[in-house]
Amino acid sequence: MGAKQAKMKWSRTCPLYSFSIIVFISVAFKLNFLIVQKTLEKVALLYNKDRLHFSLKENEMDKSVQIAPGESFQVSRDRYRVEVQFTGNMFGSFNQWVVFDFGTLPVLVRKLYVEVGALGTHEKVRSLREKLQFDRWTTENREIVRYKGGMVNELERRLTSKYKAPASSDSVISQHSVTTELNWNNYHHKMHQLLEMEEMKRHQIISR
Protein backbone atom coordinates (compact mmCIF):
# COMPACT_ATOMS: atom_id res chain seq x y z
CA MET A 1 0.00 0.00 0.00
CA GLY A 2 1.31 3.44 -0.84
CA ALA A 3 1.69 6.24 1.63
CA LYS A 4 -1.51 7.93 2.79
CA GLN A 5 -1.85 11.49 4.00
CA ALA A 6 -4.22 13.15 6.45
CA LYS A 7 -3.98 16.94 6.52
CA MET A 8 -5.18 19.06 9.42
CA LYS A 9 -5.06 22.77 10.11
CA TRP A 10 -5.65 24.62 13.36
CA SER A 11 -4.65 27.61 15.44
CA ARG A 12 -3.32 27.51 18.99
CA THR A 13 -6.80 28.10 20.35
CA CYS A 14 -8.10 24.86 18.84
CA PRO A 15 -9.23 22.49 21.64
CA LEU A 16 -7.51 19.19 22.27
CA TYR A 17 -8.99 16.18 20.53
CA SER A 18 -7.98 12.75 19.35
CA PHE A 19 -8.56 10.77 16.19
CA SER A 20 -8.01 7.20 15.11
CA ILE A 21 -7.14 5.38 11.89
CA ILE A 22 -8.10 1.77 11.21
CA VAL A 23 -6.22 -0.34 8.66
CA PHE A 24 -6.42 -4.06 8.05
CA ILE A 25 -3.09 -5.05 6.48
CA SER A 26 0.58 -4.32 6.92
CA VAL A 27 0.87 -0.67 6.05
CA ALA A 28 3.03 2.44 6.02
CA PHE A 29 1.52 5.92 5.84
CA LYS A 30 2.08 9.47 6.98
CA LEU A 31 0.05 12.24 8.63
CA ASN A 32 0.70 15.87 7.73
CA PHE A 33 -0.17 18.57 10.28
CA LEU A 34 -0.32 22.14 8.98
CA ILE A 35 0.24 24.69 11.75
CA VAL A 36 -0.37 28.41 11.35
CA GLN A 37 1.61 30.05 14.13
CA LYS A 38 4.47 32.54 14.34
CA THR A 39 6.65 30.39 16.59
CA LEU A 40 6.95 26.62 16.93
CA GLU A 41 9.80 25.78 19.29
CA LYS A 42 9.85 21.99 18.97
CA VAL A 43 7.84 18.88 18.16
CA ALA A 44 8.16 15.58 19.99
CA LEU A 45 6.64 12.10 20.09
CA LEU A 46 5.93 11.56 23.75
CA TYR A 47 4.36 8.11 24.12
CA ASN A 48 7.15 5.58 24.60
CA LYS A 49 5.35 2.23 24.28
CA ASP A 50 4.93 2.27 20.46
CA ARG A 51 7.88 4.52 19.68
CA LEU A 52 9.32 2.13 17.05
CA HIS A 53 6.22 2.49 14.86
CA PHE A 54 6.03 6.31 14.78
CA SER A 55 8.58 8.90 13.73
CA LEU A 56 8.90 12.55 12.67
CA LYS A 57 10.21 13.39 9.21
CA GLU A 58 12.23 16.61 9.05
CA ASN A 59 11.79 18.68 5.89
CA GLU A 60 15.43 19.31 5.07
CA MET A 61 16.94 16.00 6.15
CA ASP A 62 16.22 12.49 4.93
CA LYS A 63 15.96 10.97 8.39
CA SER A 64 13.32 10.10 10.95
CA VAL A 65 13.50 11.35 14.55
CA GLN A 66 11.47 11.39 17.76
CA ILE A 67 12.06 15.05 18.63
CA ALA A 68 13.02 17.99 16.41
CA PRO A 69 13.18 21.81 16.54
CA GLY A 70 10.24 23.67 15.01
CA GLU A 71 12.40 25.28 12.34
CA SER A 72 12.90 21.84 10.78
CA PHE A 73 9.23 21.92 9.71
CA GLN A 74 8.94 25.59 8.70
CA VAL A 75 7.66 26.19 5.16
CA SER A 76 7.04 29.96 5.41
CA ARG A 77 7.20 32.78 7.95
CA ASP A 78 4.28 31.57 10.05
CA ARG A 79 3.52 28.10 8.62
CA TYR A 80 4.86 24.72 9.64
CA ARG A 81 4.20 21.32 8.10
CA VAL A 82 4.86 18.43 10.48
CA GLU A 83 4.95 14.92 9.03
CA VAL A 84 4.38 11.92 11.29
CA GLN A 85 5.19 8.55 9.77
CA PHE A 86 3.72 5.21 10.83
CA THR A 87 4.87 1.72 9.88
CA GLY A 88 3.22 -1.48 11.01
CA ASN A 89 3.77 -5.05 9.88
CA MET A 90 1.81 -6.87 12.58
CA PHE A 91 -1.66 -6.83 14.05
CA GLY A 92 -2.20 -4.65 17.10
CA SER A 93 -3.27 -1.33 18.60
CA PHE A 94 -0.71 1.50 18.43
CA ASN A 95 -0.81 4.84 20.27
CA GLN A 96 1.27 7.98 20.04
CA TRP A 97 1.14 11.51 21.42
CA VAL A 98 2.42 14.32 19.20
CA VAL A 99 3.42 17.32 21.32
CA PHE A 100 3.72 20.80 19.78
CA ASP A 101 5.67 23.25 21.95
CA PHE A 102 5.11 26.93 21.12
CA GLY A 103 7.46 28.18 23.82
CA THR A 104 4.78 28.80 26.44
CA LEU A 105 2.45 26.60 28.44
CA PRO A 106 0.18 24.86 27.78
CA VAL A 107 1.51 22.76 24.90
CA LEU A 108 -0.73 21.32 22.19
CA VAL A 109 -1.12 17.52 22.07
CA ARG A 110 -2.53 15.32 19.35
CA LYS A 111 -3.29 11.73 20.41
CA LEU A 112 -3.08 9.19 17.58
CA TYR A 113 -4.61 5.71 17.64
CA VAL A 114 -3.91 3.18 14.89
CA GLU A 115 -5.54 -0.24 14.65
CA VAL A 116 -3.97 -2.89 12.41
CA GLY A 117 -5.86 -6.16 12.13
CA ALA A 118 -8.88 -8.11 10.96
CA LEU A 119 -12.24 -6.36 10.68
CA GLY A 120 -13.93 -8.78 13.09
CA THR A 121 -11.35 -8.14 15.80
CA HIS A 122 -11.63 -4.38 15.32
CA GLU A 123 -15.42 -4.54 15.70
CA LYS A 124 -15.03 -6.45 18.97
CA VAL A 125 -12.54 -3.88 20.28
CA ARG A 126 -14.79 -0.99 19.20
CA SER A 127 -17.82 -2.56 20.91
CA LEU A 128 -15.97 -3.01 24.21
CA ARG A 129 -14.63 0.54 24.08
CA GLU A 130 -18.12 1.94 23.52
CA LYS A 131 -19.44 0.06 26.55
CA LEU A 132 -16.84 1.80 28.72
CA GLN A 133 -17.39 5.29 27.28
CA PHE A 134 -18.69 7.72 29.91
CA ASP A 135 -18.09 11.15 31.41
CA ARG A 136 -15.28 10.19 33.74
CA TRP A 137 -14.47 12.48 36.65
CA THR A 138 -10.93 13.81 36.33
CA THR A 139 -9.01 16.91 37.38
CA GLU A 140 -9.46 18.15 33.79
CA ASN A 141 -13.27 18.35 33.93
CA ARG A 142 -14.04 18.46 37.67
CA GLU A 143 -12.78 20.26 40.74
CA ILE A 144 -11.80 17.37 42.98
CA VAL A 145 -11.36 18.07 46.71
CA ARG A 146 -9.36 15.23 48.25
CA TYR A 147 -10.15 13.99 51.75
CA LYS A 148 -7.22 14.84 53.99
CA GLY A 149 -8.42 13.19 57.18
CA GLY A 150 -7.29 9.65 56.33
CA MET A 151 -3.81 8.25 56.60
CA VAL A 152 -2.09 7.16 53.39
CA ASN A 153 0.92 4.91 53.88
CA GLU A 154 4.09 5.31 51.83
CA LEU A 155 3.50 2.19 49.73
CA GLU A 156 0.03 3.35 48.67
CA ARG A 157 1.37 6.79 47.81
CA ARG A 158 4.13 5.32 45.61
CA LEU A 159 1.74 2.96 43.83
CA THR A 160 -0.82 5.67 43.03
CA SER A 161 2.02 7.88 41.77
CA LYS A 162 3.49 5.15 39.55
CA TYR A 163 0.25 3.66 38.21
CA LYS A 164 -2.05 6.42 37.02
CA ALA A 165 -5.76 5.80 36.64
CA PRO A 166 -6.72 4.90 33.05
CA ALA A 167 -7.72 8.00 31.11
CA SER A 168 -10.08 6.38 28.58
CA SER A 169 -11.25 3.05 27.23
CA ASP A 170 -9.10 3.62 24.11
CA SER A 171 -5.97 3.24 26.21
CA VAL A 172 -7.30 0.17 28.07
CA ILE A 173 -9.08 -1.90 25.40
CA SER A 174 -6.77 -3.03 22.59
CA GLN A 175 -6.43 -5.96 20.23
CA HIS A 176 -3.80 -7.39 22.55
CA SER A 177 -6.13 -7.34 25.55
CA VAL A 178 -8.96 -8.93 23.54
CA THR A 179 -7.22 -11.61 21.48
CA THR A 180 -4.12 -12.62 23.46
CA GLU A 181 -4.52 -15.57 25.83
CA LEU A 182 -3.04 -15.50 29.32
CA ASN A 183 0.32 -17.28 29.51
CA TRP A 184 3.51 -17.35 31.56
CA ASN A 185 5.19 -14.60 29.52
CA ASN A 186 2.38 -12.03 29.49
CA TYR A 187 0.87 -12.72 32.92
CA HIS A 188 1.97 -9.43 34.52
CA HIS A 189 0.90 -7.20 31.60
CA LYS A 190 -2.38 -9.07 31.06
CA MET A 191 -3.41 -8.85 34.71
CA HIS A 192 -2.53 -5.15 34.75
CA GLN A 193 -4.85 -4.61 31.76
CA LEU A 194 -7.67 -6.53 33.47
CA LEU A 195 -7.27 -4.38 36.60
CA GLU A 196 -7.51 -1.23 34.46
CA MET A 197 -10.71 -2.57 32.84
CA GLU A 198 -12.18 -3.23 36.29
CA GLU A 199 -11.22 0.26 37.45
CA MET A 200 -12.86 1.81 34.37
CA LYS A 201 -16.05 -0.15 35.06
CA ARG A 202 -16.12 0.95 38.70
CA HIS A 203 -15.66 4.58 37.67
CA GLN A 204 -18.53 4.15 35.19
CA ILE A 205 -20.83 2.86 37.94
CA ILE A 206 -19.88 5.69 40.30
CA SER A 207 -20.51 8.34 37.62
CA ARG A 208 -24.16 7.34 37.13
Residue frames relative to the residue before (quaternion, step in Angstrom):
aa qw qx qy qz dx dy dz
M 1.0000 0.0000 0.0000 0.0000 0.00 0.00 0.00
G 0.4396 -0.7009 0.4986 0.2587 3.56 -0.93 0.84
A 0.6669 -0.5046 0.3615 0.4123 3.53 -1.27 0.22
K 0.2016 -0.7653 0.6021 0.1055 3.56 -1.06 0.81
Q 0.2176 -0.7823 0.5741 0.1053 3.55 -1.12 0.68
A 0.0572 -0.7528 0.6538 0.0503 3.54 -1.19 0.66
K 0.1409 -0.8276 0.5418 0.0419 3.58 -0.40 1.22
M 0.0007 -0.7917 0.6105 -0.0241 3.55 -0.99 0.87
K 0.1149 -0.7883 0.6035 0.0355 3.54 -1.10 0.72
W 0.1649 0.7848 -0.5853 0.1196 3.57 -0.93 0.86
S 0.3942 -0.6586 0.5717 0.2898 3.53 -1.34 0.15
R 0.7011 -0.4683 0.3161 0.4349 3.59 -1.23 0.13
T 0.6547 0.5238 -0.3230 0.4389 3.58 1.13 -0.47
C 0.4540 0.6876 -0.4567 0.3353 3.59 1.24 -0.08
P 0.4464 -0.7083 0.4682 0.2825 3.64 -0.79 0.93
L 0.6040 -0.5648 0.4320 0.3598 3.52 -1.28 0.48
Y 0.1872 0.7599 -0.6170 0.0820 3.55 -1.03 0.75
S 0.3559 -0.7264 0.5537 0.1974 3.52 -1.30 0.36
F 0.0466 -0.7786 0.6206 0.0810 3.54 -1.27 0.28
S 0.2527 -0.7802 0.5592 0.1212 3.54 -1.19 0.54
I 0.2042 -0.7455 0.6239 0.1154 3.53 -1.28 0.52
I 0.1345 -0.7958 0.5870 0.0628 3.58 -0.86 0.91
V 0.0391 0.7753 -0.6282 0.0526 3.57 -0.80 1.03
F 0.3309 -0.7962 0.4895 0.1304 3.55 -1.12 0.63
I 0.7318 0.2956 -0.2323 0.5685 3.60 1.22 0.22
S 0.6725 -0.4326 0.3745 0.4694 3.54 -1.30 0.05
V 0.0569 0.8379 -0.5261 0.1337 3.56 -0.64 1.08
A 0.0993 -0.7349 0.6637 0.0979 3.51 -1.36 0.43
F 0.1513 0.7820 -0.5932 0.1173 3.58 -0.85 0.92
K 0.2913 -0.7521 0.5662 0.1700 3.53 -1.31 0.14
L 0.2526 -0.7315 0.6171 0.1426 3.54 -1.28 0.60
N 0.1612 -0.7882 0.5891 0.0759 3.58 -0.84 0.99
F 0.1276 -0.7803 0.6109 0.0414 3.56 -0.78 1.10
L 0.1705 -0.7795 0.5982 0.0739 3.57 -0.73 1.09
I 0.0764 -0.8161 0.5725 -0.0166 3.57 -0.56 1.20
V 0.1620 -0.7609 0.6238 0.0754 3.55 -0.87 1.03
Q 0.3703 0.6992 -0.5065 0.3428 3.55 -0.17 1.30
K 0.5403 -0.6546 0.4183 0.3234 3.58 -0.94 0.84
T 0.8220 0.1076 -0.0192 0.5588 3.58 0.91 -0.88
L 0.0182 0.7455 -0.6659 0.0236 3.54 -0.96 0.99
E 0.3012 -0.8041 0.4866 0.1612 3.57 -0.27 1.26
K 0.7850 -0.2050 0.1691 0.5596 3.58 0.78 -1.01
V 0.2311 -0.7343 0.6208 0.1479 3.53 -1.34 0.35
A 0.0154 0.8147 -0.5780 0.0441 3.58 -0.91 0.86
L 0.3371 -0.6691 0.6199 0.2334 3.52 -1.31 0.52
L 0.2370 -0.8519 0.4594 0.0844 3.53 -0.34 1.29
Y 0.6878 0.5118 -0.2918 0.4240 3.58 0.93 -0.91
N 0.3216 -0.8206 0.4492 0.1466 3.56 -0.46 1.23
K 0.5717 0.6582 -0.3792 0.3100 3.60 1.02 -0.76
D 0.8057 0.2099 -0.0953 0.5456 3.63 0.85 -0.95
R 0.1693 0.8441 -0.4943 0.1207 3.56 1.16 0.62
L 0.6477 0.5516 -0.3325 0.4070 3.63 0.98 -0.75
H 0.6979 0.4820 -0.2739 0.4534 3.60 1.16 -0.47
F 0.7413 0.3375 -0.2012 0.5442 3.60 1.23 -0.32
S 0.0876 0.7870 -0.6086 0.0499 3.56 -1.12 0.63
L 0.4140 -0.6657 0.5624 0.2630 3.55 -1.34 0.39
K 0.2116 -0.7658 0.5948 0.1228 3.56 -1.03 0.81
E 0.2892 -0.7680 0.5498 0.1558 3.57 -0.54 1.20
N 0.5789 -0.6401 0.3911 0.3197 3.57 -1.03 0.85
E 0.7927 0.3643 -0.1720 0.4574 3.56 0.79 -0.99
M 0.7490 0.3379 -0.1996 0.5339 3.59 1.22 -0.21
D 0.3889 -0.7269 0.5219 0.2191 3.55 -0.97 0.89
K 0.5390 0.5798 -0.4422 0.4216 3.55 0.52 1.19
S 0.3527 -0.7206 0.5613 0.2033 3.53 -1.27 0.49
V 0.0604 -0.8071 0.5867 -0.0248 3.56 -0.94 0.98
Q 0.4783 -0.6563 0.5058 0.2910 3.55 -1.36 0.14
I 0.7766 0.0847 -0.0497 0.6223 3.57 1.24 -0.43
A 0.0591 0.8057 -0.5827 0.0886 3.58 -0.95 0.86
P 0.5407 -0.6061 0.4644 0.3531 3.61 -1.14 0.55
G 0.6257 -0.5844 0.3709 0.3598 3.57 -1.12 0.67
E 0.6136 0.5783 -0.3549 0.4038 3.58 1.04 -0.70
S 0.5618 0.6075 -0.3865 0.4072 3.60 1.19 -0.38
F 0.7449 0.3802 -0.1966 0.5118 3.58 1.21 -0.51
Q 0.4624 0.7126 -0.4287 0.3076 3.60 1.27 0.01
V 0.1337 -0.8029 0.5787 0.0503 3.58 -0.86 1.01
S 0.7736 0.0042 -0.0347 0.6328 3.59 1.29 -0.29
R 0.7941 -0.3427 0.1967 0.4618 3.58 -1.28 -0.04
D 0.8266 0.0892 -0.0216 0.5553 3.59 0.88 -0.87
R 0.6171 0.5194 -0.3556 0.4722 3.60 1.14 0.60
Y 0.0598 -0.7822 0.6201 -0.0012 3.52 -1.03 0.90
R 0.1319 -0.7692 0.6203 0.0786 3.56 -1.04 0.79
V 0.0918 -0.8131 0.5748 -0.0051 3.55 -0.44 1.28
E 0.1511 -0.7993 0.5795 0.0506 3.56 -0.72 1.11
V 0.1066 -0.7706 0.6276 0.0307 3.55 -0.84 1.10
Q 0.1824 -0.8006 0.5657 0.0757 3.56 -0.70 1.08
F 0.0997 -0.7744 0.6226 0.0529 3.54 -1.15 0.74
T 0.0085 -0.7666 0.6420 0.0076 3.55 -1.06 0.80
G 0.0790 0.7983 -0.5918 0.0785 3.55 -0.92 0.89
N 0.0296 -0.8128 0.5817 -0.0111 3.57 -0.77 1.00
M 0.7116 0.3308 -0.2703 0.5578 3.56 1.17 0.61
F 0.5831 -0.5808 0.4365 0.3637 3.54 -1.23 0.47
G 0.3992 0.7153 -0.5155 0.2513 3.56 -1.09 0.71
S 0.4423 -0.6407 0.5509 0.3008 3.54 -1.39 -0.02
F 0.0785 -0.8196 0.5673 -0.0173 3.59 -0.72 1.10
N 0.1066 -0.8031 0.5861 0.0137 3.56 -0.91 1.01
Q 0.0716 0.7795 -0.6217 0.0276 3.54 -1.19 0.57
W 0.2309 -0.7421 0.6139 0.1384 3.54 -1.19 0.68
V 0.1682 -0.7668 0.6144 0.0788 3.56 -0.78 1.08
V 0.1321 -0.8166 0.5615 0.0232 3.57 -0.56 1.21
F 0.1328 -0.7775 0.6130 0.0455 3.57 -0.82 1.06
D 0.1323 -0.8056 0.5768 0.0258 3.56 -0.55 1.22
F 0.1567 -0.8129 0.5587 0.0502 3.57 -0.58 1.19
G 0.6664 -0.5310 0.2920 0.4343 3.58 1.23 0.32
T 0.7578 0.2125 -0.1480 0.5988 3.57 1.30 -0.22
L 0.4783 -0.6496 0.5056 0.3059 3.54 -1.22 0.46
P 0.5777 -0.1862 -0.7931 -0.0510 1.54 -2.13 1.31
V 0.4888 -0.6183 0.5163 0.3350 3.56 -1.30 0.28
L 0.4362 -0.6659 0.5353 0.2824 3.56 -1.29 0.32
V 0.1022 -0.8027 0.5873 0.0175 3.58 -0.88 0.99
R 0.1065 -0.7456 0.6537 0.0740 3.52 -1.10 0.82
K 0.1915 -0.7889 0.5768 0.0912 3.59 -0.71 1.08
L 0.1486 -0.8092 0.5673 0.0360 3.55 -0.67 1.18
Y 0.0571 -0.7734 0.6307 0.0277 3.57 -1.03 0.83
V 0.0330 -0.7951 0.6054 -0.0170 3.57 -0.79 1.03
E 0.1304 -0.7758 0.6148 0.0559 3.55 -0.89 1.00
V 0.0351 -0.7750 0.6310 -0.0010 3.58 -0.85 1.02
G 0.4989 0.6585 -0.4439 0.3471 3.58 -0.55 1.09
A 0.7161 -0.4207 0.3399 0.4412 3.52 -1.37 -0.21
L 0.6148 -0.5836 0.3915 0.3580 3.56 -1.14 0.69
G 0.6476 0.5374 -0.3240 0.4322 3.59 0.95 -0.84
T 0.6554 0.5012 -0.3049 0.4758 3.56 1.00 -0.83
H 0.6423 0.5236 -0.3277 0.4537 3.57 0.97 -0.83
E 0.6458 0.5208 -0.3256 0.4535 3.60 0.96 -0.82
K 0.6380 0.5188 -0.3248 0.4673 3.58 1.05 -0.74
V 0.6443 0.5098 -0.3105 0.4780 3.58 1.00 -0.85
R 0.6614 0.5136 -0.3076 0.4519 3.59 0.90 -0.95
S 0.6519 0.5238 -0.3167 0.4477 3.60 0.96 -0.86
L 0.6681 0.4897 -0.3010 0.4725 3.59 0.94 -0.86
R 0.6387 0.5245 -0.3298 0.4562 3.59 1.01 -0.77
E 0.6527 0.5194 -0.3176 0.4509 3.58 0.97 -0.83
K 0.6375 0.5376 -0.3314 0.4413 3.59 1.04 -0.71
L 0.7381 0.3789 -0.2153 0.5151 3.58 1.18 -0.56
Q 0.4519 0.6638 -0.4672 0.3699 3.59 1.23 0.39
F 0.2667 0.7388 -0.5843 0.2041 3.58 -0.78 1.05
D 0.5913 -0.5615 0.4430 0.3726 3.53 -1.34 0.24
R 0.1159 -0.8419 0.5261 0.0331 3.55 0.13 1.31
W 0.4323 -0.6957 0.5111 0.2605 3.57 -0.97 0.84
T 0.1309 0.7705 -0.6122 0.1200 3.56 -0.70 1.12
T 0.6578 -0.5005 0.3772 0.4178 3.57 -1.29 0.14
E 0.5993 0.5760 -0.3565 0.4265 3.60 1.27 -0.28
N 0.8086 0.2332 -0.1234 0.5260 3.61 1.06 -0.62
R 0.7450 0.2860 -0.1953 0.5701 3.60 1.29 0.03
E 0.3608 -0.6644 0.5923 0.2786 3.54 -1.26 0.38
I 0.1047 -0.8291 0.5492 0.0032 3.55 -0.26 1.30
V 0.1512 -0.7719 0.6150 0.0557 3.57 -0.75 1.13
R 0.2611 -0.8013 0.5224 0.1294 3.57 -0.40 1.22
Y 0.4777 -0.6596 0.5093 0.2783 3.54 -1.10 0.80
K 0.1872 -0.8263 0.5279 0.0601 3.56 -0.63 1.13
G 0.5181 0.6766 -0.4042 0.3323 3.58 1.24 -0.03
G 0.6741 0.5087 -0.3008 0.4431 3.59 1.11 -0.63
M 0.4476 -0.6679 0.5306 0.2682 3.51 -1.32 0.37
V 0.1238 -0.7772 0.6150 0.0490 3.57 -0.83 1.03
N 0.3256 -0.7644 0.5187 0.2016 3.57 -0.60 1.11
E 0.6938 -0.5094 0.3227 0.3938 3.56 -1.25 0.41
L 0.6342 0.5351 -0.3372 0.4447 3.59 0.99 -0.78
E 0.6618 0.4985 -0.3073 0.4681 3.59 0.92 -0.88
R 0.6418 0.5295 -0.3251 0.4495 3.57 0.99 -0.80
R 0.6707 0.4944 -0.2968 0.4665 3.59 0.97 -0.87
L 0.6579 0.5177 -0.3150 0.4472 3.59 0.98 -0.81
T 0.6830 0.4738 -0.2934 0.4722 3.59 0.92 -0.88
S 0.6317 0.5199 -0.3287 0.4718 3.58 1.18 -0.52
K 0.6984 0.4715 -0.2631 0.4698 3.58 1.03 -0.82
Y 0.7840 0.2476 -0.1176 0.5569 3.57 0.92 -0.95
K 0.1994 -0.8041 0.5536 0.0851 3.55 -0.18 1.31
A 0.5726 -0.5769 0.4536 0.3655 3.55 -1.20 0.55
P 0.5513 -0.6247 0.4278 0.3505 3.62 -0.95 0.79
A 0.4215 -0.7435 0.4710 0.2183 3.54 -0.87 1.02
S 0.8020 -0.0696 0.0861 0.5869 3.61 1.00 -0.77
S 0.6387 -0.5311 0.3925 0.3949 3.55 -1.28 0.31
D 0.5597 0.6077 -0.3926 0.4041 3.62 1.15 -0.48
S 0.7101 0.4451 -0.2589 0.4802 3.57 1.04 -0.74
V 0.6825 0.4788 -0.2784 0.4768 3.60 1.25 -0.35
I 0.7546 0.3313 -0.1818 0.5364 3.59 0.87 -0.98
S 0.1267 0.7793 -0.6012 0.1229 3.57 -0.67 1.13
Q 0.6795 -0.4571 0.3548 0.4511 3.56 -1.26 0.09
H 0.6186 0.5536 -0.3430 0.4396 3.57 1.06 -0.72
S 0.6969 0.4704 -0.2823 0.4618 3.59 0.89 -0.88
V 0.6909 0.4827 -0.2761 0.4620 3.60 1.15 -0.56
T 0.8057 0.3382 -0.1456 0.4639 3.58 0.84 -0.98
T 0.6618 0.5299 -0.3204 0.4225 3.61 1.08 -0.59
E 0.3553 -0.7386 0.5372 0.1991 3.56 -0.85 1.02
L 0.5622 -0.6051 0.4505 0.3389 3.54 -1.20 0.61
N 0.1154 0.7836 -0.6040 0.0884 3.58 -0.87 0.95
W 0.7554 -0.4051 0.2725 0.4370 3.55 -1.33 0.06
N 0.7065 0.4956 -0.2650 0.4301 3.58 0.98 -0.87
N 0.7905 0.3110 -0.1640 0.5015 3.60 1.00 -0.75
Y 0.2919 0.8072 -0.4813 0.1777 3.58 1.29 0.18
H 0.6883 0.4936 -0.2965 0.4413 3.60 0.77 -1.00
H 0.6955 0.4693 -0.2763 0.4687 3.60 0.83 -1.00
K 0.6563 0.5204 -0.3138 0.4472 3.59 0.95 -0.88
M 0.6752 0.4812 -0.3029 0.4700 3.60 0.88 -0.86
H 0.6108 0.5416 -0.3475 0.4613 3.58 1.08 -0.67
Q 0.6431 0.5122 -0.3171 0.4728 3.60 1.01 -0.81
L 0.6571 0.5110 -0.3128 0.4575 3.60 0.95 -0.86
L 0.6301 0.5197 -0.3302 0.4731 3.60 1.06 -0.70
E 0.6394 0.5137 -0.3268 0.4696 3.60 1.03 -0.76
M 0.6271 0.5252 -0.3337 0.4686 3.60 1.04 -0.77
E 0.6526 0.5082 -0.3105 0.4684 3.58 0.96 -0.85
E 0.6542 0.5094 -0.3145 0.4621 3.58 0.98 -0.83
M 0.6248 0.5258 -0.3360 0.4693 3.60 1.03 -0.76
K 0.6645 0.5054 -0.3058 0.4578 3.58 0.94 -0.89
R 0.6514 0.5068 -0.3210 0.4645 3.60 0.98 -0.76
H 0.6321 0.5132 -0.3255 0.4808 3.58 1.04 -0.76
Q 0.6267 0.5390 -0.3327 0.4539 3.59 1.04 -0.77
I 0.6621 0.5001 -0.3051 0.4674 3.59 0.96 -0.85
I 0.6606 0.5142 -0.3060 0.4534 3.58 0.97 -0.86
S 0.6819 0.5249 -0.2882 0.4200 3.60 1.02 -0.80
R 0.5343 0.6454 -0.4098 0.3605 3.61 1.20 -0.26
